Amino acid sequence: MNEKEIATKHLVAGQYFLNVAEELEEKGAKEAESYYCKAIECYTKAAEIEFDNKDLLERIGDLYRKIDNPLRAIELHEKALKIDPTDQKLLRKLAEEYFSATFKVKLSFEKERYYIKSEKLFLKYLRHCPSDADTWISLGFIYHHYLKEYEEAKQCYDKALELQPNNIKAITHVAELQRRLGNYEEAIKLYERRCEITPNDHHPFWSIASVHAEMGDFQKAIDYMKKAIERAPQSSALWEDLEDFYAHIGDYNSAKECRNKAAEIRSKRINQEKSVQGK
């Protein structure tokens, strides 16, 4: 049997294990990861023979992403990108993986190195695909939360909103940025804009309530928290925050009612989980 035939055998086995892994994952079975690893092993053996097979290298990298190993995914996808440097989708994958890798390394200088590498790859990708709103948001997120370059972050979020004016993620991130900078009124306007776009979502009402609390206006915080609870009455976290707001205005009876309601919701959830586990 020649090398090409051997590689084909590995590919066939890899596809089998991949199919099994996907079936198990769809069922929520924990064994899925072990089958993804088996698929990786078979594909890797094939790649040792077909070392210049760009699609195969990308596939292995994708599977490492699947099992939450961005460091190995980077290695495979960088090899694939060297074979075809024009593949913009692969370039974006690589940028995402460098970002994900920051959560896998422990030393601060390593984290910074991966953030900066991710930034550079996103920028390179956007030079070719400037109309990708989601990537502008991802780049803005890096500037905002990790590199602390707030003006650059706002420019990225604004670019995303130019492309998609009602993009919920972009509106939310700009609001969070304004909130971090202490521009509370601007943050509230943005959250209100999100309320108009997603009127049944409790999150923007919760955010507005929290901003008013940060400003010291606990009565307005209560008003907006009630609106949030109307949309998500079974959220214990909302009731706990409302308890806090009532405590700040000295309405201890209402605060106690909120505490009891939160405890009731938590107890009900625990009992439901126990019931499911017992079946």
VENWO-V891469 format. One record per run of one state. SS is the DSSP state (A for helix, B for strand, O for the rest). FROM is the first residue (numbers start at 1). LEN is the number of residues. If there is no record, write none. Layout:
ss:SS from:FROM len:LEN
ss:SS from:FROM len:LEN
This chain:
ss:O from:1 len:2
ss:A from:3 len:25
ss:O from:28 len:4
ss:A from:32 len:18
ss:O from:50 len:4
ss:A from:54 len:13
ss:O from:67 len:3
ss:A from:70 len:14
ss:O from:84 len:4
ss:A from:88 len:14
ss:O from:102 len:6
ss:A from:108 len:21
ss:O from:129 len:4
ss:A from:133 len:13
ss:O from:146 len:4
ss:A from:150 len:14
ss:O from:164 len:4
ss:A from:168 len:13
ss:O from:181 len:3
ss:A from:184 len:14
ss:O from:198 len:4
ss:A from:202 len:13
ss:O from:215 len:3
ss:A from:218 len:14
ss:O from:232 len:4
ss:A from:236 len:13
ss:O from:249 len:3
ss:A from:252 len:27
ss:O from:279 len:1
